[in-house]
Amino acid sequence: MLKKLGLVDLIHSIQSKIEQNIEGVRCYDSVPKNAPSPFYFVEVVGKRPADTKTMFCEIFTVWIHAIAAPEGNGSSIGIYNMIESLEESMTEDIELPECFNLVLQSSTGVQTIKTDETREKHAVLAYEFKVSYGFKVKV
């Protein structure tokens, strides 16, 4: 029986990569009430099969939210710096549990940048991860 990658393992791998590469900024899967900005949080928004001739694969679509501290003058420099740091951090492949292979990790870009009611700048960046969880064998 083949085991598919669980969403918890995927999110943990992404959080670890971000916190490892971006010093002093937390990455959550659920934001605690009154969490101080800046921070990132990760949510899986899609999962679809993407088998090849030789491998069983799935593609996960993930949104990574960047929340910058509010700036008195309404500047967007803080959120732009967070976007740049995240993009640089995610140029390195995430590390998955041993029985899974990361086939492809790609950015699909900045989806939106807005200002929240708290005056914090909020950007959403989308990533896709193609993961192989087994090889097809002819019997």
N, C-alpha and C positions, 0 to 999 in steps of 0.2 A: 504494500500500500504506500502511495506517495503522500508526503506531508507538504502542504502548502505553507508559505510564509504567512504568519499571523500579523495582524495590524499592529499589535503591541510591540512585536519585535522590530517591525519597520520603523515605527515612530521612535522607539528607543535608539535605533541606529542613527536616525537623523538628528535627534536631540544631542546624542553623544558627539557627533561630528561638529555640530554648531558650537556647543559649549567647549569642546576641545580647541577649536580654532579661533573663537572670538572671546577674548578674555573679559571677564567681569560682567557678562550679559547672560541671563538665564534664558532657557528655552523650555516652554511648558507644553503639555498636551491638554491641560485644562488650567486656565488662568485663575490663581487664587484671588479671592476678593481683596481689593485694594492693593494688588501687587504693584510695586513701584516700577515705573518705566525708566529706562528702556528695557525691553524684553522681546523675545520671539515666541510664537506658539505655532504648533504644527497640527494640521488636520488632514485626514485622508478624505478626498472628495470623490474618488472613483477607483474602480478596480475592474479590469476586463481581461479575458483570456487572450493570449497572443502566442499560441503554440507555433512552433516551426516544424519542419520535416523531422528534425532529430530531437527536439527538446519540448518539454512541457513548460510554458512560460505564462506569466501574468504581468500586466502593466498596471502600476499603481499611480494615480494622479494625486499629488499632494500639494496643498496650499501652505506656504509658510508666511505667517503674518509677522510683520515687523512693527512694533509700537515704539515710537520715539518720545522722549520726554518733551513736554510742551515748552516752547521757547517764547519768551515775553514779546518778541517782535513778530511772531508768527512765521519765522523763517523755516524753510524746509531743509536746511543743511543737515540737521540731525537725522532725518529720515533718509536722505540721500547717502549719508555715511553708513547707515545701517544696511541699506540695500547693497552698497558696494562691498561691505564686509561680508554679508551673506553670500553674495555671488562669488566672491573670492574663496570663501570657506567651502562652498559646494563644488568647487573645481576638483576637489579630492573626492574619490569614491567613498560612499558610506561602507561600513563594515557590517556584513550580515552574519548570522549564525552559520556554522560550518557546512551544513548540508544544503545551503543555497548559494547560487552564483548570481552576482549582479552582472547582467548582460549589457545594460545601457542605463546611464543616468544623464538626464538632460533637462535644461531649463527651458520653459516655454515662455519665460519673460515676466515682466511686471504686469499684473492684471489690473491693479488700481492703486491710486494714492489718494487718500482723503484725510480730512481733519475730523476727528471724533468730537462728541459733545464735551469731552474733558480737555479739549484743545490739544490733545496728543495727535501727532501725525501717524497715520496708519497705512502701511503698504502691504499688498498681497502679491507674493511671487509664487508662480506655479512651477512644479518640477514633475517629471515623469521618471519612474524607475521600472525597468524591465528586469524581472527576476525569473531565473530558471530554477525549477524545483525537481527536475528529473529528466532523464534521457529516455527516448523511445527506443525500443529494441524489437527487432523482428524475431519471431519465434519459428 
